[in-house]
Amino acid sequence: MRKAQQKPLTWLGNSLEAIKSFSPEARRDAGHQLGLVQAGDEPDDWKPMETVGAGVREIRIHAETGYRVLYVAKLAEAVYVLHGFEKKTRRTPKEDIDLANKRYRDLLNERKRK
């Protein structure tokens, strides 16, 4: 049985720069988890983020503090990384949800135009 070809990662907005700002340990883990997603597998620790959009998931990274990567992998052509941020409170800040939601809506609108 052949494994599906890896999907490319597409970074939306400043999501790549955001993840590059993570601690070295968290950055390594984020890369590993996104690699799993690219290969069609599930990350080790995730939850659905329907508040952002249908099919959006949050990778939870536990290093010296909490980090989150929001992405959508349900689209055939790529894994879209919507947002990455350091989580400082139990509740995900509204600004982070709103930013990821805007990038998700913009992505869907762009795909419709093509």
C-alpha positions as CSV (number, residue, x, y, z in Angstrom):
1,M,0.0,0.0,0.0
2,R,1.4,3.4,-1.1
3,K,1.2,6.3,1.3
4,A,-0.5,9.4,-0.1
5,Q,1.9,12.0,-1.4
6,Q,2.6,14.7,1.1
7,K,0.6,17.9,0.8
8,P,2.6,21.1,0.6
9,L,2.3,23.6,3.5
10,T,0.9,27.0,2.6
11,W,1.6,29.7,5.1
12,L,-1.1,32.4,5.3
13,G,-0.4,35.9,6.5
14,N,2.5,36.0,9.0
15,S,1.9,32.5,10.2
16,L,5.5,31.3,9.3
17,E,7.1,34.3,11.1
18,A,4.8,33.6,14.1
19,I,6.0,30.0,14.4
20,K,9.6,31.0,13.8
21,S,9.2,33.2,17.0
22,F,8.4,30.1,19.1
23,S,11.0,28.7,21.4
24,P,13.4,26.3,19.7
25,E,11.7,23.3,21.4
26,A,8.2,24.5,20.4
27,R,9.4,25.3,16.9
28,R,10.8,21.8,16.5
29,D,7.6,20.2,17.8
30,A,5.4,22.5,15.5
31,G,7.5,21.3,12.5
32,H,7.1,17.7,13.5
33,Q,3.4,18.0,14.0
34,L,2.9,19.8,10.7
35,G,4.9,17.1,9.0
36,L,2.5,14.5,10.4
37,V,-0.4,16.5,9.0
38,Q,1.3,16.8,5.6
39,A,1.6,13.0,5.4
40,G,-2.1,12.6,6.1
41,D,-1.7,11.6,9.8
42,E,-3.1,13.4,12.9
43,P,-0.9,15.5,15.1
44,D,-0.2,14.1,18.6
45,D,-2.4,16.7,20.5
46,W,-5.1,18.6,18.7
47,K,-8.7,19.7,18.9
48,P,-11.2,21.0,16.4
49,M,-11.6,24.8,16.2
50,E,-15.1,25.1,14.7
51,T,-15.2,28.7,16.1
52,V,-12.6,29.6,13.4
53,G,-14.2,27.5,10.6
54,A,-15.3,24.1,9.4
55,G,-12.4,21.7,9.3
56,V,-10.0,24.0,11.2
57,R,-7.9,22.3,13.8
58,E,-5.6,23.5,16.6
59,I,-2.3,21.8,17.3
60,R,-1.4,22.1,21.0
61,I,2.3,22.3,21.7
62,H,3.4,22.0,25.3
63,A,6.9,23.4,25.9
64,E,8.0,25.8,28.6
65,T,4.7,27.5,27.9
66,G,1.8,26.6,25.6
67,Y,1.8,27.3,21.8
68,R,-0.9,26.8,19.2
69,V,-0.9,26.3,15.5
70,L,-4.2,26.7,13.7
71,Y,-4.5,25.0,10.3
72,V,-6.9,23.4,7.8
73,A,-6.0,20.2,6.0
74,K,-9.3,19.2,4.5
75,L,-8.6,21.0,1.1
76,A,-7.1,18.7,-1.5
77,E,-4.2,20.9,-2.7
78,A,-2.4,21.9,0.5
79,V,-2.3,22.2,4.3
80,Y,-3.0,25.8,5.1
81,V,-1.4,27.2,8.2
82,L,-3.7,30.0,9.4
83,H,-2.0,31.2,12.5
84,G,0.5,30.4,15.3
85,F,0.7,32.0,18.7
86,E,1.8,31.6,22.3
87,K,-1.0,30.7,24.6
88,K,-0.8,32.7,27.8
89,T,-4.3,32.0,29.3
90,R,-6.7,29.1,29.4
91,R,-9.0,30.8,26.9
92,T,-7.9,31.4,23.3
93,P,-7.9,35.2,22.9
94,K,-10.6,36.5,20.6
95,E,-8.0,38.4,18.5
96,D,-6.3,35.1,17.6
97,I,-9.6,33.4,16.7
98,D,-10.7,36.4,14.6
99,L,-7.4,36.6,12.8
100,A,-7.5,32.9,11.9
101,N,-11.1,33.2,10.9
102,K,-10.4,36.1,8.6
103,R,-7.5,34.2,6.9
104,Y,-9.8,31.1,6.5
105,R,-12.6,33.2,4.9
106,D,-10.1,34.9,2.6
107,L,-8.7,31.5,1.6
108,L,-12.2,30.1,0.8
109,N,-13.1,33.3,-1.2
110,E,-9.9,33.1,-3.1
111,R,-10.5,29.5,-4.0
112,K,-14.0,30.4,-5.2
113,R,-12.6,33.0,-7.6
114,K,-10.3,30.5,-9.3
